[in-house]
Amino acid sequence: MKLSTGILGALFCASTVVGALRRDIRRPKPIFEKRAAGHEFQSRELRKRADKFLTDKTKEFSVDGANFPKIPFDIGESYAGLLPISEDEDETRKLFFWFFPSTLSETPKDIVIWLNGGPGCSSLSGLLTENGPFTWEAGTLAPVQNPYSWTNLTNMIWVEQPVGVGYSQGVPNITNEVELGLEFRGFWKNFIDTFDLQQYDMYITGESYAGFYVPYIADSFIQADDTDYFNLKGISINDPIIADDTTQQQVNLLPYVEYWQNVLYLNDTFMDQMRERNAQCNYTYVYDTWFQFPPNLEAGPLPLLPDIYDSPDYECDMFDNFYAAALEVNPCFNIYHIFDTCPHTYSQLGIVNTGDYSPPGAEVFFNRSDVTAALHAVPGTNWLQCSDINVFGNGNDTGDGHDTSIGPAANGVLQRVIEHTNNTIIGSGDLDLLLATNGTLLALQNMTWNGQQGFQSYPSTPLYAPYHPEYNGGALAGAGLQGSWGSERGLTFYTAQLAGHELPGYTPGVAYRMLEILLGRVKDFSSTEHFTTQEGNFTGNGTIWRRGVMGAETLLS
């Protein structure tokens, strides 16, 4: 699958209303001594709960959480290293993983897989900047503990895949997504045997090009028909690629830009030219005809739209036209989060996009030799956030009798996963230009699942994230009305209005609530109950603090 010029390698994260439910909260002034105590409490708890999975088989993967390079606090029990993609003793292709047991006092019998996209980008970027136990966000001086780490809720594993990504070893030789699913399945069986996780409930999550990865791996798990190793209970993907890029990316660009014109400030002459071009490329007709709720069944199925690269001079490439124009107005324009302005911020993950900033003396966290050693990776590995080689070898992205390039929403793969789990959640950050909300919904409106096509109404129920105390100024999460959602026939779609492409990084409270729903701990996004790991009642009206399970301190009314 191709995306717009200059964009594909950067798809890593990977690789938007509401009126009711508003709550008037008067927050107490910060009590810094108490917040410091919260840090100490979390460290003590992590040490006390260590070694849940330490055995003779796993000790070679054990990570020293109390002395991890550049991290000034105990990150707790974890395991990292390489495992082969098959049981063949001569297998040299291996995937890298970093596994964190849950910090819950009673270890849940479930595990969540996180995958970034690309194709070819490391899932460790998600760990470091989105949902891991510690985060080191771009433009910040040092890593911080993450109160919204998904390890608070479940056992978590971040996997670098396929072969050719990050610390993984071997020469890429898969040619399509079906083979990728089989490759991951072989690795997963070895992981389950190593850590004795047979019959655990399993969930697969990710973002961006993981919109391909997650459904295909999930479908591979389903086809295995083995609940000892592949007991799939649900999937979640945010800002996903699930269809061809003309349908999902090009058709909805003009309406998206018009909606955000008060942020983008593109001039009237250019906008008039783009409206004319949009009509000439038939995008206006396609959007008006097929982007309807309920679906316009009289129009028939949405046809496979022409690839923009097949048109002369890419004349129907709306994305790159809008991107170039936005850069003229805002030279630091970020397609992943359109509210960003200059200056560029440097990321510990290194440079991926043209225009990324690298200050003098900058280093890449996962390319440090001491970090490589601490994670049991192969010494001397040149870790890149996104691989500079083709992780699909020389494949043409077709296989197993069907075309995988048109996307899992169009070829039945995503449908099978929804119908098997009846627990599929798809999210979108409203500030993501690269894979905009309505582009994803357009793809879903042309898909049939559980006997009916598309959503019968636009997902517009107010989405609520719980109010909560904060103890870490370096890792904050918004509360209250944060977006919208809808759920029909086993598929939930939600938006986060302030999130960009990397949704858990921008709106960690929304992502945390999503995981609670996926795991069955909370009913849905309209629930106003506290986070399940939050003790006590936080109403904003009291003055007494109590430490809570999230490593924070909870306000008592």
Residue pairs with C-beta under 8 A, 6 or more apart in sequence:
1 212
1 241
1 244
1 245
1 397
1 405
1 407
2 8
2 245
2 307
2 309
3 11
3 241
3 245
3 249
4 245
4 249
4 308
4 317
4 319
4 320
4 323
5 314
5 317
5 320
6 320
6 353
6 354
7 319
7 335
7 434
8 118
9 15
9 118
9 120
9 352
9 386
10 352
10 353
10 386
11 117
11 118
11 119
11 121
11 208
11 209
11 241
11 434
12 116
12 117
12 118
12 121
12 122
12 125
12 208
12 352
12 385
12 386
13 116
13 117
13 121
13 125
13 126
13 129
13 130
13 207
13 208
13 239
13 336
13 501
13 502
13 505
14 116
14 117
14 118
14 121
14 122
14 123
14 125
14 126
14 206
14 207
14 208
14 209
14 210
14 386
14 502
15 116
15 117
15 118
15 119
15 120
15 121
15 125
15 208
15 209
15 352
15 386
16 428
16 429
16 430
16 431
16 432
16 437
16 483
16 495
16 496
16 497
16 498
16 499
17 460
17 462
17 481
17 483
17 484
17 497
18 462
18 463
18 481
18 483
18 484
19 462
20 462
21 462
21 464
21 480
21 481
21 526
21 528
22 480
22 481
23 467
23 480
25 467
25 479
25 539
25 540
26 540
26 541
27 540
28 540
28 542
28 543
28 555
31 545
34 471
34 545
34 553
35 471
35 472
35 553
37 547
37 553
38 471
38 472
38 547
38 551
38 552
38 553
39 73
39 145
39 471
39 472
39 551
41 547
41 551
42 73
42 145
42 551
43 73
43 74
45 103
45 551
46 65
46 74
46 75
46 76
46 77
46 103
47 66
47 74
47 76
49 76
49 77
49 103
49 105
50 65
50 76
50 77
51 77
52 77
52 101
52 107
53 77
53 79
53 99
53 101
53 195
54 62
54 77
55 196
57 194
57 195
57 196
58 79
58 194
58 195
60 81
60 376
61 79
61 80
61 81
61 99
61 194
61 376
62 77
62 78
62 79
63 75
63 78
63 79
63 80
63 98
63 374
63 375
63 376
64 374
65 74
65 75
65 76
65 77
65 78
66 74
68 75
68 371
68 374
69 368
69 370
69 371
69 374
70 142
70 143
70 365
70 368
70 371
71 134
71 143
72 142
72 143
73 134
73 145
75 133
75 134
76 100
76 101
76 103
76 133
76 151
77 100
77 101
78 98
78 99
78 100
78 101
78 133
79 97
79 98
79 99
79 195
80 96
80 97
80 98
80 99
80 374
80 375
80 376
80 377
81 96
81 97
81 375
81 376
81 377
82 94
82 95
82 96
82 97
82 167
82 168
82 169
82 376
82 377
82 378
83 94
83 95
83 97
83 187
83 190
83 191
83 194
84 91
84 92
84 93
84 94
84 186
84 187
84 190
85 91
85 93
85 94
85 95
85 163
85 170
85 183
85 184
85 186
85 187
85 190
86 93
86 186
86 190
87 186
87 189
87 190
92 169
92 170
93 163
93 168
93 169
93 170
93 171
93 173
93 183
94 163
94 168
94 169
94 170
94 187
95 159
95 160
95 161
95 162
95 163
95 168
95 183
95 184
95 187
96 159
96 160
96 166
96 167
96 168
96 169
96 375
96 377
97 157
97 158
97 159
97 160
97 191
98 124
98 127
98 157
98 158
98 375
99 155
99 156
99 157
99 191
99 195
100 132
100 133
100 151
100 155
100 156
100 157
101 107
101 151
101 155
102 108
102 151
102 152
102 153
102 154
102 155
102 156
103 133
103 149
103 151
103 152
104 152
104 153
104 154
104 533
104 549
107 155
108 153
108 154
108 155
108 519
109 199
109 200
109 201
110 154
110 155
110 200
110 201
110 202
110 203
110 233
110 519
111 154
111 155
111 156
111 157
111 197
111 200
111 201
111 202
111 203
112 150
112 154
112 155
112 156
112 157
112 202
112 203
112 204
112 205
112 515
112 518
112 519
113 157
113 159
113 202
113 203
113 204
113 205
113 206
113 217
114 123
114 126
114 127
114 131
114 150
114 156
114 157
114 158
114 159
114 205
114 206
115 123
115 126
115 159
115 161
115 204
115 205
115 206
115 210
115 213
115 214
115 217
116 122
116 123
116 125
116 126
116 206
116 207
116 208
116 209
116 210
117 206
117 207
117 208
117 209
117 210
117 211
117 212
117 213
117 241
118 165
118 208
118 209
118 386
118 387
118 391
119 162
119 209
119 212
119 213
119 391
119 392
120 164
120 165
120 386
120 387
120 389
120 390
120 391
121 165
121 208
121 209
121 352
121 385
121 386
121 387
122 160
122 165
122 166
122 349
122 366
122 383
122 384
122 385
122 386
123 158
123 159
123 160
123 161
123 166
123 206
124 158
124 160
124 166
124 366
125 349
125 385
126 132
126 158
126 206
126 207
126 502
126 504
127 158
128 134
128 135
128 136
128 143
128 348
128 349
128 365
128 366
129 135
129 136
129 137
129 138
129 347
129 349
129 502
129 505
130 502
130 503
130 504
130 505
130 508
130 511
131 146
131 148
131 149
131 150
131 156
131 504
131 505
131 508
131 511
132 146
132 149
132 150
132 151
132 156
132 158
133 145
133 146
133 149
133 151
134 143
134 144
134 145
134 146
134 149
135 143
135 144
135 146
135 474
135 475
135 505
136 142
136 143
136 144
136 348
136 365
137 474
137 505
138 345
138 346
138 347
138 348
138 349
139 345
139 346
139 347
140 474
144 472
144 474
144 475
145 472
145 475
145 551
146 472
146 475
146 508
147 470
147 471
147 472
147 475
147 477
147 550
147 551
147 552
148 475
148 477
148 504
148 508
148 509
148 511
148 512
148 550
149 156
150 156
150 504
150 511
150 512
150 515
152 512
152 533
152 549
152 550
152 551
153 512
153 515
153 516
153 519
153 521
153 532
153 533
154 203
154 515
154 519
155 200
157 191
159 184
159 187
160 166
160 167
160 168
161 168
161 180
161 183
161 184
161 187
161 213
162 168
162 172
162 174
162 180
162 183
162 184
162 391
162 392
163 169
163 170
163 171
163 172
163 173
163 174
163 183
163 391
164 170
164 171
164 172
164 387
164 389
164 390
164 391
165 387
165 391
166 366
166 383
166 384
166 387
167 366
167 372
167 375
167 377
167 378
167 381
167 383
169 378
171 393
172 389
172 390
172 391
172 392
172 393
173 393
174 180
174 183
174 391
174 392
174 393
174 395
175 392
175 393
175 394
175 395
175 396
175 397
175 399
176 392
176 395
176 396
176 397
176 398
176 399
176 400
176 404
177 212
177 213
177 216
177 397
177 399
177 404
177 408
178 216
178 220
178 399
178 400
178 404
179 395
179 399
180 213
180 216
180 217
180 392
181 216
181 217
181 219
181 220
182 220
184 217
184 220
185 217
185 220
185 221
185 224
185 230
188 221
188 229
188 230
189 229
191 197
192 198
192 200
192 228
192 229
198 228
198 229
199 227
199 228
199 231
200 231
201 231
201 233
202 221
202 230
202 231
202 232
202 233
203 232
203 233
203 234
203 235
203 236
203 518
203 519
204 214
204 217
204 218
204 221
204 232
204 235
204 236
205 214
205 235
205 236
205 237
205 515
205 518
206 213
206 214
206 237
206 240
207 237
207 238
207 239
207 240
207 501
207 502
207 503
207 504
208 239
208 240
208 241
208 435
208 501
209 240
209 241
210 237
210 240
211 237
211 239
211 240
211 241
211 242
211 407
211 408
212 240
212 241
212 242
212 404
212 407
212 408
214 235
214 236
214 237
214 240
215 235
215 237
215 242
215 408
215 413
215 414
215 417
216 404
216 408
216 413
218 232
218 235
218 417
218 420
218 421
219 413
219 416
219 417
221 230
221 232
222 230
222 232
222 416
222 417
222 420
224 230
232 420
232 421
233 421
233 423
234 421
234 423
234 424
234 425
234 518
235 417
235 421
235 423
235 424
235 425
236 424
236 425
236 426
236 427
236 514
236 515
236 518
237 425
237 426
237 427
238 426
238 427
238 428
238 429
238 503
238 504
238 511
239 427
239 428
239 429
239 432
239 434
239 435
239 440
239 501
239 502
239 503
240 426
240 435
240 440
241 248
241 407
241 435
242 248
242 407
242 408
242 409
242 414
242 426
242 440
242 443
242 444
243 406
243 407
243 409
243 410
243 442
243 443
244 304
244 305
244 307
244 405
244 406
244 407
244 410
245 308
246 305
246 306
246 307
246 308
246 316
247 302
247 305
247 439
247 442
247 443
247 446
248 407
248 435
248 439
248 440
248 442
248 443
249 319
249 434
249 435
249 436
249 439
250 281
250 283
250 305
250 308
250 316
250 317
250 318
250 319
251 283
251 286
251 287
251 305
251 439
251 442
252 287
252 291
252 436
252 438
252 439
252 442
253 283
253 318
253 319
253 322
253 433
253 436
253 439
254 274
254 275
254 278
254 283
254 284
254 318
255 287
255 438
256 433
256 436
256 438
256 439
257 264
257 266
257 271
257 274
257 322
258 271
260 338
261 271
263 338
263 339
264 326
264 329
264 330
264 338
265 329
266 322
266 325
266 326
266 329
270 325
274 318
274 321
274 322
275 284
277 315
277 316
277 318
277 321
278 284
278 318
279 285
280 316
281 311
281 315
281 316
281 318
282 305
283 316
283 318
286 302
286 305
287 442
289 296
289 299
290 296
290 299
290 302
290 442
290 445
290 446
291 438
291 441
291 442
291 445
292 445
293 445
293 454
293 455
293 456
293 457
293 458
294 454
294 455
294 456
294 457
295 445
295 446
295 453
295 454
297 453
301 446
302 442
302 445
302 446
304 406
304 410
306 316
308 314
308 316
308 317
311 317
314 320
322 433
323 333
323 335
323 433
326 333
326 338
326 433
327 333
330 341
330 342
331 342
332 340
332 341
332 342
332 343
332 344
332 355
333 340
334 340
334 500
335 432
335 433
335 434
335 501
336 432
336 433
336 434
336 500
336 501
336 502
337 429
337 431
337 432
337 499
337 500
337 501
337 502
337 506
338 431
338 432
338 433
338 500
339 431
339 500
343 357
344 355
344 356
344 357
345 357
346 356
346 357
346 358
346 359
346 362
347 356
348 363
348 364
348 365
349 364
349 365
349 366
349 385
350 358
350 364
350 367
350 384
350 385
351 357
351 358
352 385
352 386
364 383
364 385
365 371
366 372
366 383
367 382
367 383
369 379
372 378
372 379
372 381
372 383
373 379
377 383
397 403
397 404
397 405
398 404
398 405
402 411
402 412
403 411
404 411
404 413
407 443
408 414
408 417
409 443
409 444
409 446
409 447
410 443
410 446
410 447
414 424
414 447
414 449
415 447
415 448
415 449
417 424
418 424
418 449
418 450
418 489
418 490
418 491
419 449
419 450
419 490
421 490
422 450
422 489
422 490
423 490
423 518
423 520
424 490
424 491
424 492
425 491
425 492
425 493
425 494
425 514
425 517
425 518
426 440
426 444
426 491
426 492
426 493
426 494
427 493
427 494
427 495
427 496
427 503
427 510
427 511
427 514
428 435
428 436
428 437
428 440
428 493
428 494
428 495
428 496
428 503
429 437
429 495
429 496
429 498
429 499
429 500
429 501
429 502
429 503
429 506
429 507
430 437
430 483
430 495
430 496
430 497
430 498
430 499
431 497
431 498
431 499
431 500
431 506
432 499
432 500
432 501
434 501
435 501
437 495
440 493
441 455
441 458
441 459
441 493
444 454
444 455
444 491
444 493
445 453
445 454
445 455
446 453
446 454
447 453
447 454
448 454
449 489
449 490
449 491
450 489
450 490
451 489
452 488
452 489
455 486
455 488
455 493
456 488
457 486
458 486
459 484
459 485
459 486
459 487
459 493
459 494
459 495
460 484
460 486
461 484
461 485
461 486
461 525
461 526
462 481
462 484
462 526
463 481
463 482
463 483
463 484
463 485
463 494
463 495
463 496
463 510
463 525
463 526
464 480
464 481
464 482
464 525
464 526
464 527
464 528
465 477
465 478
465 479
465 480
465 482
465 507
465 509
465 510
465 512
465 513
466 479
466 509
466 513
466 528
466 529
466 530
466 531
466 534
467 479
467 480
467 538
467 540
468 477
468 479
468 509
468 530
468 531
468 534
468 538
468 550
468 552
469 538
469 545
469 548
469 552
469 553
469 554
469 555
470 476
470 477
470 552
471 551
471 552
471 553
472 552
475 508
477 507
477 508
477 509
477 510
477 512
478 498
478 507
478 509
478 510
479 509
482 496
482 497
482 498
482 507
482 509
482 510
483 494
483 495
483 496
483 497
483 499
483 507
483 510
483 525
484 494
484 495
484 497
485 492
485 493
485 494
485 495
485 524
485 525
485 526
486 492
486 493
486 494
487 493
487 524
492 517
492 524
492 525
494 510
494 514
494 525
496 503
496 506
496 507
496 510
496 511
498 506
498 507
499 506
499 507
499 510
500 506
503 510
503 511
504 511
512 531
513 522
513 525
513 527
513 531
514 525
516 522
516 531
516 532
517 523
517 524
517 525
521 532
522 529
522 532
530 537
530 538
531 550
533 548
533 549
533 550
534 548
534 549
534 550
534 552
534 554
535 546
535 547
535 548
535 549
535 554
536 546
536 548
536 554
536 555
536 556
537 554
537 555
537 556
537 557
538 554
538 555
539 555
539 557
540 555
541 557
542 555
542 556
542 557
543 555
544 555
544 556
545 553
545 554
545 555
545 556
546 553
546 554
546 555
546 556
547 553
547 554
548 554
